Amino acid sequence: MVPQERKLLTEIPGPRSQELLERRTSAVARGVSVMLPVFVTAAGGGILVDVDGNQLIDLGAGIAVTNVGNANPAVAAAVAAQAEAFTHTCFMVTPYEGYVAVCEALNRLTPGDFEKRSALFNSGAEAVENAVKIARAYTRRSAVVVFDHGYHGRTNLTMALTAKNMPYKNSFGPFAPEVYRLPTSYPYRDEAAGLDASGPAAAERALSILDKQVGAENVAALIIEPIQGEGGFVEPAPGFLGALAEYCRANGIVFVADEIQTGFGRTGTLFACEAEGIVPDLVTTAKGIAGGMPLAGVTGRAEIMDAAHVGGLGGTYGGNPVACAAALAAIDTIESDDLAGKARRIEEIVRPVLDGLAERYDWVGNVRGRGAMLAVEIVEPGMMTPAPQLTGAVNQACHQRGLVTLSCGTYGNVLRFLPPLVIGEDLLKEAFTLVTEAFDEVAANLPRAEKAPAPSPDTD
Ligand SMILES: *Cc1c(COP(=O)(O)O)cnc(C)c1O
């Protein structure tokens, strides 16, 4: 494995990365963006090595993918062995055991102890699309309900399901019909808006819109991320998900938990739904499933999954044997090394640091998330107005210190932390000392950085 230490030999990005960035600009379509243009040559544990020899601390895990660490030795060995044996047959032409074994693992590990089935795909968006196909086939209904700040992918149907226009949807329409968006539970902003921020009250607001504008009997599926990812790590108030699940059960709606970002130990339980005892009808998975190889799944109640006719689901590469081998090794590592427990330990170390920043700076508005999926929402000093530029400044100050950090959020004002679950504690602590430094540096350049007395809430 690469040495587990931070090392900065050049500016970030260094000269060789700059050269590659120029080649990238002339060769790669502009629409594919880049958060931090260091070109990587190796990675492992909590470290990324770049072409200039810098070693950066990874607080992004390739967007919650390398939960078991990059180039995890067990994953790499499984990939190599499978690639030597065979790389592809198409599971729909001549099947192989790895696909079946991944489905068995998903059926065993996802919430709910009923009979389950799974199907495998290449990307998260594809999994979500297939969950919709399956729910429509099962219910013979067409409407799909999603939520503000939700993110479900970039294909045509999943663009329609995704809330945010820029950059995901702008100029790419028309979008798939019969998609309805409801307000979600966003405790920090619900409270500020003078709403009852409790989970049941937020669910009541959403469901009354569903009743009036869509009609439960028209709804095939309700799709929700138990903690929102790209939309800003918005964690609903307790009771919100449960009330939605209950409504779905009462109205024959397929409740789909999109656990693509939250799954595989990320939030301190194997799946985020478990924290509140929520049992979805279908679960979509991807990102953390296969240690970096492209793989995705839909798992759920056998009678729903089996509603799609023979030949209705699939794809040339879905459940590719190399990706399945990687998944089996990654899942085995997640279970036997208790990576969900590691995620809880990461929260124990990181959250006090983030809480301290919120205490110190009135532009750190909210700290939230669970396990190794934590974020701060950054606002204009003393206000609740989203501050995307300030967020960008902190993000850049982190990058300059050799940290790979990511921003997200509908307003681009959330700094999120998604370290690999295997990151060493010393490296993690060093990283968050540097995160603190980055906040301090940005604070020092603000006209007014000290905590102002809170403005009295405007109650009417
Ligand atoms: C990333 C993500 C997707 C899309 O996955 P891709 O593999 O990028 O298509 C869908 N839903 C959630 C919650 C995600 O985080």
The ligand as a Tripos MOL2 file, in Angstrom:
@<TRIPOS>MOLECULE
LIG
   15    15     1     0     0
SMALL
NO_CHARGES

@<TRIPOS>ATOM
      1 C1        -24.2670    9.0430   -7.0110 C.3       1 LIG1
      2 C2        -25.6960    8.8170   -6.7770 C.ar      1 LIG1
      3 C3        -26.5440    8.3450   -7.7820 C.ar      1 LIG1
      4 C4        -26.0720    8.1050   -9.1920 C.3       1 LIG1
      5 O1        -25.0710    7.1270   -9.2610 O.3       1 LIG1
      6 P1        -24.1330    7.0490  -10.5690 P.3       1 LIG1
      7 O2        -23.3400    5.7840  -10.3410 O.co2     1 LIG1
      8 O3        -23.3040    8.2800  -10.5770 O.co2     1 LIG1
      9 O4        -25.0450    6.9630  -11.7320 O.co2     1 LIG1
     10 C5        -27.8710    8.1030   -7.4730 C.ar      1 LIG1
     11 N1        -28.3320    8.3170   -6.2370 N.ar      1 LIG1
     12 C6        -27.5510    8.7640   -5.2310 C.ar      1 LIG1
     13 C7        -28.1230    8.9630   -3.8640 C.3       1 LIG1
     14 C8        -26.2120    9.0550   -5.4680 C.ar      1 LIG1
     15 O5        -25.4390    9.5280   -4.4920 O.3       1 LIG1
@<TRIPOS>BOND
     1     1     2 1
     2     2     3 ar
     3     2    14 ar
     4     3     4 1
     5     3    10 ar
     6     4     5 1
     7     5     6 1
     8     6     7 2
     9     6     8 1
    10     6     9 1
    11    10    11 ar
    12    11    12 ar
    13    12    13 1
    14    12    14 ar
    15    14    15 1
@<TRIPOS>SUBSTRUCTURE
     1 LIG1         1 GROUP 0 **** ****
